């Protein structure tokens, strides 16, 4: 196989089975405490923490290593208000006729509605954009598996947020094109996810959900 990247040794320490077992168990118990939170405290989070979280997201694999994402990190109160206003206008329409009765029924247990105060309360809003193509030396260059790549990067981001000791919400106001306008993003970018990040409000409650058990979501061929 020919390749133009120089290849370098992959040097990482590999661990004995018992350590794998302990580490995988420990990681699972920790990530099992991740919850989506809809009420945020206004307590600030320093920018360097957000930088680390974004650098972790940027470690995700991507099609042809194109890293087809842009993350906007917003702490500016005027921008957060503008985003809240626009998101609530869309969500009002969603909850008053655009969502199907089945969809509204599926959301009822969670008590969500069109109002999104967390878009102003959370100290940071991270908006992930997918870059459907890049412009290199004035010409369009395709990206590959863009949705998969950006989805994985957002997964890394959510995991990093949890591991840092913060909380987030994967928020998908719909349609999201107001984010392109408010954040002045170029034609090759499309909004993908809006992720408020911060500390939970005091005494926040979360729905008492279960997760599927292993046999419910796996099929084994040994
Ligand atoms: N985007 C709306 C509705 C919504 C849809 C799903 I699927 C959710 O899991 C939660 C909410 C909103 O943010 O309220």
Boltz pocket constraint, residues with backbone or C-beta under 6 A from the ligand:
constraints:
  - pocket:
      binder: B
      contacts: [[A, 91], [A, 94], [A, 107], [A, 112], [A, 113], [A, 114], [A, 171], [A, 172], [A, 173], [A, 174]]
      max_distance: 6.0
